[in-house]
Amino acid sequence: MKKFRFLLFLIPVLILAACDSDDGGVNPPVGDTEKPYVAFVKPTNDQQITGNQLEVVLTATDNERVVKIELTLNNNLSPVATLTQQPWTTTIDISALPGGINSITAKAYDSAGNASNRATVSFERKVPGAFRFQFVNGAEFTSNRWDLADGNAKDESTRRNYVSRFEAGSGDMGGQTDWYRMISTDASISRIDTMIARADAHYNVQVYGLANELVRRFTRPLIEQGFLPTPPVLPDPFWTYMVKVNDDSGAPLDPGGEWDITPAGGILIPFGLVNATITMKGKFVKKGDVITVNGKDIYTWEVLITVTIDLLGNQSVVPVHIWFSDDPAGQIKLMQETGLITVPILGTFPVPGDQQELVSWK
């Protein structure tokens, strides 16, 4: 009977010894069961990190003593760093992490083996060359706008505000539902231009009816000046790229890639008894130009849209340069060069230039 009672006594002891916990398999002595506490000072939640180094600053407390803090990235089980003394600070190499949202987790242990609850913060790694454009509903951009004179010089007498605003759309638009209105107002003439745009799954920017919108903007002054007798008949709109700097996996493309903006055969523009054919191509020119606005250095991607007008074999070319950023996510600068359209027998017709430069955003 004594032996039986002895075995009964051992059963709960064996059960306790077999229990697992969130402290890495270390069972604290009965005298101290209070968990330590750990929290992040840096990085803050949703902080944007540029470069390859992540500065980590933690605060940790315990009723006895914190002896170590383990750090893991993106829920990986293996620690990337283990801190064993104050100050609880370190720097972690994040060069191997993808651009975009990542997370870091801290877990503290005290001298008795108690483990804290995990503390986790998310941060966004900004990778130069990785374009991550996302429309923000209600975002507003104010630019200065000028007409360009000969030689593409700014005509300061034409300087005015040009305000663009993003508004989320609803319903189906050309087979897409995640689209936005880009509503732009020219303060000098109170004219409103609207484009329908979206960011695709790889953060490139598409515009619905981009070719039609560019033709309308391009031919408007020609119609107003009487050079075009009637507006052109435009094709049905479709989605096409305004900015294409990432491949189908979201990885950065090398500069130099081109794409068609107009449909096959171009768009016909009536010039009296003859028609001109207008074609447009987009090209990823380069990345890395930094434009400073209100003390902020803005990393940009430059796109070139080449407008070619063919009239009876005479080709006129008008380049449109556009600089985009993903922080802030919008157009930072635009320059449509001045040009001339050559019409046999009738001579040449001027194409006005235009320049826009961002001054503020909200």
Secondary structure as GFF3:
##gff-version 3
##sequence-region A 1 362
A	DSSP	alpha_helix	2	18	.	.	.	ID=ss1
A	DSSP	beta_strand	37	42	.	.	.	ID=ss2
A	DSSP	beta_strand	47	50	.	.	.	ID=ss3
A	DSSP	beta_strand	53	61	.	.	.	ID=ss4
A	DSSP	beta_strand	66	73	.	.	.	ID=ss5
A	DSSP	beta_strand	81	83	.	.	.	ID=ss6
A	DSSP	beta_strand	89	93	.	.	.	ID=ss7
A	DSSP	beta_strand	100	110	.	.	.	ID=ss8
A	DSSP	beta_strand	119	126	.	.	.	ID=ss9
A	DSSP	beta_strand	140	148	.	.	.	ID=ss10
A	DSSP	three_ten_helix	150	152	.	.	.	ID=ss11
A	DSSP	beta_strand	154	168	.	.	.	ID=ss12
A	DSSP	beta_strand	180	186	.	.	.	ID=ss13
A	DSSP	beta_strand	191	199	.	.	.	ID=ss14
A	DSSP	beta_strand	205	208	.	.	.	ID=ss15
A	DSSP	alpha_helix	210	224	.	.	.	ID=ss16
A	DSSP	beta_strand	239	243	.	.	.	ID=ss17
A	DSSP	beta_strand	258	260	.	.	.	ID=ss18
A	DSSP	beta_strand	267	271	.	.	.	ID=ss19
A	DSSP	beta_strand	274	293	.	.	.	ID=ss20
A	DSSP	beta_strand	296	311	.	.	.	ID=ss21
A	DSSP	beta_strand	314	326	.	.	.	ID=ss22
A	DSSP	beta_strand	329	336	.	.	.	ID=ss23
A	DSSP	beta_strand	339	343	.	.	.	ID=ss24
A	DSSP	beta_strand	347	351	.	.	.	ID=ss25
A	DSSP	beta_strand	353	361	.	.	.	ID=ss26
###
